Amino acid sequence: MNKTTSTLLCLGLAFISFSCEKEVDEIGLASGSTLQSTAVKNQSASELVPLKPMDGLVPIHENLRSTLMSNLVEPSECGPTALYEVQNSYFAPLANDLIGLFGPQAQSIYSTYLALGQYAAIFDESAQYFGANGEYTDLVNKRKRELEKFWDMPNQIPVHGQHTATLNNRERLADVYELIGVGITSREQAYAVADQILYFNTFSDQLPESPFFAADGFATTYNNLIVIGDGLVQMISETGVEQDIVWTGILAHEWAHQIQFKNNTAWYPAGTFASQPEATRYKELEADFLAAYYMTHKRGATYNSKRVAQFYELFFEIGDCGFESAGHHGTPIQRMAAAELGFRLAADAQKQGHILTAEQAHAYFVANFNGLLVQN
C-alpha cells in the first residue's frame, strides 16, 4: 500500500485509537480486498454527485461520532478504554474493504456515506424508530415524554433515529439527493445517483452495514432536533454498558444541549469565555451534569447512581486531553465529576421530589463549576 492511500484513509477514517503516523498495513489491514471488482474500479467515486455542505444549513452543536472518531486525545493518562477496542474491531474490516474497492478514493466514499446518513436522519419526516429493528422505540419515546415533563418543554424537541438501513433504501436516498444534491433538478436525477450508491453497496458487507455509518449523536438548532444513531449505541453497549442506559444517557445529554440553545443568550453572554476550548468544555460538562440530574432523579429516569455511573465512566472516557482544541470536552475525570455533581443534586431532592427549573440547575452548576476543574 502506498503512502498516499494510507494518508487519505487516515484523514477520512481516523478516530481516537488510530494514529496517522502509522501505515495502515502496520495495524494488520490487508493491502487488497477479495471484494475488488473491475466494475467498481471503473465506476469512479469522484463522479458521485456532491451534497451541499452541512455548515450553515444545519448548525450542529455537537456530534458524538466526531468525538469518538477524531484524533483529539493526545498521549496521556486518558489512555484507551474498552470502547477503543470495540471501535477497532469494526474499523479493520471497513478500512480493508474501502481501500480494496476504491483505493485513494476511499476517503471520498466514506465522507459521502457519512453525509448521507446525517442528512437522511435530519430530514426524515416518517414515523421514527430506535434500534435497528425498532426494539428501543418504546424506551426512547418514554424517555422523551419524561424529559419534556421534567424540563417543562412539551412538544419542543423532536428526536430522530439514524440507521444504516437507510443507506440501502432507494426512496430515502433519492429524497436526500433531491433535497440537497448539487445540480439535482428532478426526481429522475436523484434516482440515478441513489442507484449508484446502491450499486456500491452490492460489493461489500461494510457498505452500508458498518455501525460507523449510523454513529451520529447530536443536537442541532435546526428544528431543535436530536439525532441518535444505532451504531453509536451499539458500539458503546458492546463495552458492557446496558443498552437502556446508553440510549437514556445520550438522549439526556443531547437534551441538555437543547436547553442550552434555548437559554444561550442569558447563560452565556458575549465575553463569558476566554477561548473556544473553554466554552466547549464548560457546555459539555454542564450537559453531563444536567443529564445525570435527570437520570437519577426520582421524577426523572429513576436510575440509581451506580447504574448511571457505569454509563458515564465508560462513555465519557472518550473525552479528550486536547486542551487547546476547539472541541475540548473536558478530561474523563472532569466529566465523571460533573455527572457526580448531578447525582448529588438529584439525591438532595429525593425526599421532597422537587425538580429544579433549568435556570436553578444552571445556577447550581455555575456555583460548583470551579470545583470540577481541580479534577485531573
Secondary structure by P-SEA (a helix, b strand, c coil): ccaaaaaaaaaccccccccccccccccccccccccccccccccccccccccccccccccccccaaaaacccccccccccccaaaaaaaaaaaaaaaaaaaccccaaaaaaaaaaaaaaaaaaaccccccccccccaaaaaaaaaaaaaaaacccccbbbbbbbccccccaaaaaaaaaccccccccaaaaaaaaaaaaaaaaaccccccccccccccccccccbbbbbbaaaaaaaaaacccaaaaaaaaaaaaaaaaaaaaaccccccccccccaaaaaaaaaaaaaaaaaaaaaccccccccaaaaaaaaaccccccccccccccccccaaaaaaaaaaaaaaaaaaccccccccaaaaaaaaaacaaaaaacc
